[in-house]
Amino acid sequence: MATKNKPAKKALTKKAPTRKAPTKKAATKKAATKKAPTKKAATKKSSQGVKAKPDAAKGLRDLFENELKDIYWAEKALTKAIPKMIKNASSEELVDALNEHLQVTEEQVSRLEEVFEAIGVKAQAKKCEAMAGLIKEAEEIMQDTEKGDVRDAGIISAGQKVEHYEIATYGTLCAFARILGEDKAAALLSDTLDEEKEADEKLSEIAESSINIEAMAD
């Protein structure tokens, strides 16, 4: 019996989907989504740098002299600030310590004048913003506390902040003076550094031995 040939199935060919090339308009729209950095962002980035003043220090000696002028102002300001602390202190021991340090501070002002003379620079004060802030804070602490043990504790706190600032400053000035070969200035500054450390230790002793304890009871 003869077999009938089945008609061959036509191979189905799938047309690959045609991809349309992006039109000029679409390409322009896509490119427009990428924003260029704005003028405001660029300004913010550049403002992170600090522009030097016309008279900015150009070397270590310039910086050394600037810092001397800074602490000279600070010490002179303290000769006016410490008497206010003395008037507001109640503890006899604290009053004595502050009176003693007032005399030492006056001597430190004179010693700084010797330092200026030793390096051949005229003694000149430049406002110390850090010390001005510490003195203002000391006044606010006294305003925020009742006179007595609590205010005494506050005065010691303010006084020690001042001492720590001075210790850091004189330590740096000593290092600058030594590397610059200013041996006489380094010796004078080292004497003041030792005095500031002693004053800090004295205030700690007064606070821990009596005032802090008494202030707890108030």
Kinemage of the C-alpha trace (Angstrom):
@kinemage 1
@onewidth
@group {chain A} dominant
@subgroup {mainchain}
@vectorlist {calphas} color= white
{ca met a 1} P 0.000 0.000 0.000
{ca ala a 2} L 1.537 3.235 -1.107
{ca thr a 3} L 2.321 5.777 1.654
{ca lys a 4} L 1.276 9.334 1.156
{ca asn a 5} L 3.956 11.890 1.749
{ca lys a 6} L 2.856 14.368 4.402
{ca pro a 7} L 3.283 17.928 3.358
{ca ala a 8} L 6.350 19.377 5.038
{ca lys a 9} L 5.583 21.950 7.690
{ca lys a 10} L 6.785 25.348 6.851
{ca ala a 11} L 9.416 26.335 9.286
{ca leu a 12} L 8.117 29.177 11.298
{ca thr a 13} L 10.686 31.893 11.393
{ca lys a 14} L 10.268 34.426 14.157
{ca lys a 15} L 11.217 37.863 13.260
{ca ala a 16} L 13.569 39.378 15.753
{ca pro a 17} L 12.044 42.486 17.276
{ca thr a 18} L 13.482 45.519 15.683
{ca arg a 19} L 15.103 47.984 18.096
{ca lys a 20} L 14.490 51.529 17.277
{ca ala a 21} L 17.521 53.758 17.424
{ca pro a 22} L 17.038 56.483 19.992
{ca thr a 23} L 15.791 59.602 18.408
{ca lys a 24} L 17.732 62.798 18.657
{ca lys a 25} L 15.052 64.213 20.919
{ca ala a 26} L 15.207 61.219 23.346
{ca ala a 27} L 18.999 61.336 23.475
{ca thr a 28} L 18.899 65.024 24.284
{ca lys a 29} L 16.342 64.417 27.045
{ca lys a 30} L 18.490 61.676 28.618
{ca ala a 31} L 21.587 63.805 28.542
{ca ala a 32} L 19.700 66.627 30.168
{ca thr a 33} L 19.053 64.510 33.290
{ca lys a 34} L 22.727 64.652 34.245
{ca lys a 35} L 22.983 67.968 35.990
{ca ala a 36} L 26.231 69.856 36.057
{ca pro a 37} L 27.376 70.903 39.557
{ca thr a 38} L 25.591 74.069 40.535
{ca lys a 39} L 27.382 77.286 41.361
{ca lys a 40} L 26.148 76.973 44.958
{ca ala a 41} L 27.680 73.482 45.384
{ca ala a 42} L 30.966 74.633 43.911
{ca thr a 43} L 31.036 77.633 46.259
{ca lys a 44} L 30.340 75.412 49.274
{ca lys a 45} L 33.242 73.147 48.391
{ca ser a 46} L 35.684 76.022 47.951
{ca ser a 47} L 34.555 77.728 51.173
{ca gln a 48} L 35.974 74.878 53.262
{ca gly a 49} L 39.427 76.395 52.882
{ca val a 50} L 40.500 79.338 55.072
{ca lys a 51} L 41.846 82.382 53.305
{ca ala a 52} L 44.978 83.704 54.991
{ca lys a 53} L 45.084 87.325 56.113
{ca pro a 54} L 47.532 89.695 54.433
{ca asp a 55} L 49.712 89.685 57.585
{ca ala a 56} L 49.497 85.902 58.140
{ca ala a 57} L 52.525 84.092 59.574
{ca lys a 58} L 54.812 82.780 56.856
{ca gly a 59} L 57.238 80.905 59.095
{ca leu a 60} L 57.611 79.452 62.582
{ca arg a 61} L 59.193 82.644 63.932
{ca asp a 62} L 56.199 84.678 62.770
{ca leu a 63} L 53.847 82.181 64.413
{ca phe a 64} L 55.926 82.257 67.611
{ca glu a 65} L 55.705 86.050 67.797
{ca asn a 66} L 51.957 86.014 67.080
{ca glu a 67} L 51.348 83.490 69.864
{ca leu a 68} L 53.421 85.580 72.281
{ca lys a 69} L 51.245 88.616 71.547
{ca asp a 70} L 48.190 86.426 72.102
{ca ile a 71} L 49.218 85.156 75.547
{ca tyr a 72} L 50.483 88.625 76.522
{ca trp a 73} L 46.940 89.931 76.018
{ca ala a 74} L 45.567 86.939 77.919
{ca glu a 75} L 47.754 87.473 80.981
{ca lys a 76} L 46.939 91.177 81.115
{ca ala a 77} L 43.229 90.375 80.863
{ca leu a 78} L 43.553 87.908 83.742
{ca thr a 79} L 44.963 90.600 86.040
{ca lys a 80} L 41.496 92.206 85.744
{ca ala a 81} L 39.457 88.981 85.802
{ca ile a 82} L 41.021 87.297 88.854
{ca pro a 83} L 39.994 90.098 91.282
{ca lys a 84} L 36.352 89.470 90.299
{ca met a 85} L 36.789 85.799 91.199
{ca ile a 86} L 38.333 86.797 94.537
{ca lys a 87} L 35.350 89.036 95.380
{ca asn a 88} L 32.922 86.216 94.614
{ca ala a 89} L 34.786 83.431 96.429
{ca ser a 90} L 33.737 82.430 99.959
{ca ser a 91} L 36.383 79.880 100.959
{ca glu a 92} L 39.315 81.531 102.704
{ca glu a 93} L 41.662 78.943 101.245
{ca leu a 94} L 40.409 79.669 97.726
{ca val a 95} L 40.656 83.444 98.242
{ca asp a 96} L 44.276 83.060 99.397
{ca ala a 97} L 45.126 80.868 96.403
{ca leu a 98} L 43.573 83.355 93.968
{ca asn a 99} L 45.347 86.316 95.583
{ca glu a 100} L 48.635 84.463 95.328
{ca his a 101} L 48.054 83.619 91.679
{ca leu a 102} L 47.094 87.226 90.916
{ca gln a 103} L 50.555 88.312 92.059
{ca val a 104} L 52.132 85.509 90.022
{ca thr a 105} L 50.125 86.581 86.942
{ca glu a 106} L 51.367 90.164 87.275
{ca glu a 107} L 54.921 88.818 87.379
{ca gln a 108} L 54.184 86.686 84.311
{ca val a 109} L 53.160 89.814 82.384
{ca ser a 110} L 56.554 91.345 83.201
{ca arg a 111} L 58.302 88.091 82.283
{ca leu a 112} L 56.626 88.081 78.874
{ca glu a 113} L 57.985 91.580 78.321
{ca glu a 114} L 61.432 90.123 79.023
{ca val a 115} L 60.744 87.426 76.420
{ca phe a 116} L 59.879 90.075 73.827
{ca glu a 117} L 63.067 91.926 74.663
{ca ala a 118} L 65.117 88.714 74.434
{ca ile a 119} L 63.933 88.038 70.877
{ca gly a 120} L 64.222 91.664 69.804
{ca val a 121} L 60.521 92.346 69.307
{ca lys a 122} L 58.425 95.154 70.794
{ca ala a 123} L 55.972 93.912 73.425
{ca gln a 124} L 52.542 94.088 71.863
{ca ala a 125} L 49.220 92.499 72.832
{ca lys a 126} L 46.820 90.917 70.353
{ca lys a 127} L 43.362 89.957 71.578
{ca cys a 128} L 43.209 86.302 72.576
{ca glu a 129} L 39.736 85.119 71.581
{ca ala a 130} L 40.139 81.878 73.554
{ca met a 131} L 40.949 83.662 76.826
{ca ala a 132} L 38.213 86.234 76.237
{ca gly a 133} L 35.777 83.322 75.943
{ca leu a 134} L 37.075 81.618 79.086
{ca ile a 135} L 36.803 84.844 81.104
{ca lys a 136} L 33.245 85.377 79.865
{ca glu a 137} L 32.372 81.807 80.800
{ca ala a 138} L 33.789 82.352 84.306
{ca glu a 139} L 31.489 85.358 84.756
{ca glu a 140} L 28.498 83.328 83.567
{ca ile a 141} L 29.337 80.515 86.009
{ca met a 142} L 29.369 83.020 88.877
{ca gln a 143} L 26.017 84.432 87.726
{ca asp a 144} L 24.527 80.943 87.513
{ca thr a 145} L 25.493 79.921 91.072
{ca glu a 146} L 24.550 81.089 94.545
{ca lys a 147} L 27.418 82.531 96.543
{ca gly a 148} L 28.968 79.887 98.766
{ca asp a 149} L 30.433 76.427 98.234
{ca val a 150} L 28.685 75.852 94.887
{ca arg a 151} L 29.995 79.120 93.437
{ca asp a 152} L 33.446 78.326 94.817
{ca ala a 153} L 33.342 74.989 92.988
{ca gly a 154} L 32.339 76.855 89.834
{ca ile a 155} L 35.176 79.377 90.242
{ca ile a 156} L 37.668 76.535 90.564
{ca ser a 157} L 36.216 74.892 87.457
{ca ala a 158} L 36.587 78.142 85.488
{ca gly a 159} L 40.048 78.752 86.917
{ca gln a 160} L 41.292 75.329 85.909
{ca lys a 161} L 40.026 75.765 82.355
{ca val a 162} L 42.157 78.914 82.218
{ca glu a 163} L 45.173 77.076 83.646
{ca his a 164} L 44.849 74.216 81.158
{ca tyr a 165} L 44.743 76.672 78.271
{ca glu a 166} L 47.841 78.436 79.594
{ca ile a 167} L 49.694 75.165 80.157
{ca ala a 168} L 49.034 74.153 76.537
{ca thr a 169} L 50.083 77.583 75.266
{ca tyr a 170} L 53.296 77.884 77.272
{ca gly a 171} L 54.254 74.301 76.458
{ca thr a 172} L 53.959 75.089 72.747
{ca leu a 173} L 55.824 78.392 73.091
{ca cys a 174} L 58.688 76.645 74.900
{ca ala a 175} L 58.980 74.139 72.052
{ca phe a 176} L 58.941 76.930 69.454
{ca ala a 177} L 61.570 78.946 71.324
{ca arg a 178} L 63.924 75.970 71.627
{ca ile a 179} L 63.765 75.010 67.940
{ca leu a 180} L 64.290 78.663 66.960
{ca gly a 181} L 67.409 78.822 69.116
{ca glu a 182} L 65.878 81.367 71.534
{ca asp a 183} L 67.293 79.761 74.674
{ca lys a 184} L 66.724 82.725 77.007
{ca ala a 185} L 63.120 83.034 75.899
{ca ala a 186} L 62.630 79.276 76.319
{ca ala a 187} L 63.946 79.423 79.903
{ca leu a 188} L 61.648 82.329 80.816
{ca leu a 189} L 58.617 80.643 79.277
{ca ser a 190} L 59.463 77.396 81.043
{ca asp a 191} L 59.379 79.215 84.410
{ca thr a 192} L 55.854 80.410 83.659
{ca leu a 193} L 54.811 76.953 82.500
{ca asp a 194} L 55.886 75.504 85.868
{ca glu a 195} L 53.893 78.180 87.714
{ca glu a 196} L 50.741 77.404 85.746
{ca lys a 197} L 51.078 73.705 86.541
{ca glu a 198} L 51.486 74.509 90.235
{ca ala a 199} L 48.390 76.735 90.191
{ca asp a 200} L 46.341 73.974 88.565
{ca glu a 201} L 47.477 71.434 91.147
{ca lys a 202} L 46.662 73.860 93.967
{ca leu a 203} L 43.120 74.376 92.702
{ca ser a 204} L 42.612 70.609 92.407
{ca glu a 205} L 43.799 70.147 95.968
{ca ile a 206} L 41.405 72.783 97.334
{ca ala a 207} L 38.461 71.385 95.365
{ca glu a 208} L 39.011 67.750 96.305
{ca ser a 209} L 39.875 68.297 99.962
{ca ser a 210} L 36.887 70.434 100.909
{ca ile a 211} L 34.901 72.563 98.459
{ca asn a 212} L 33.481 69.821 96.226
{ca ile a 213} L 32.383 67.835 99.278
{ca glu a 214} L 30.770 70.841 100.941
{ca ala a 215} L 29.055 71.849 97.697
{ca met a 216} L 27.267 68.457 97.647
{ca ala a 217} L 25.521 69.306 100.904
{ca asp a 218} L 24.133 72.618 99.605
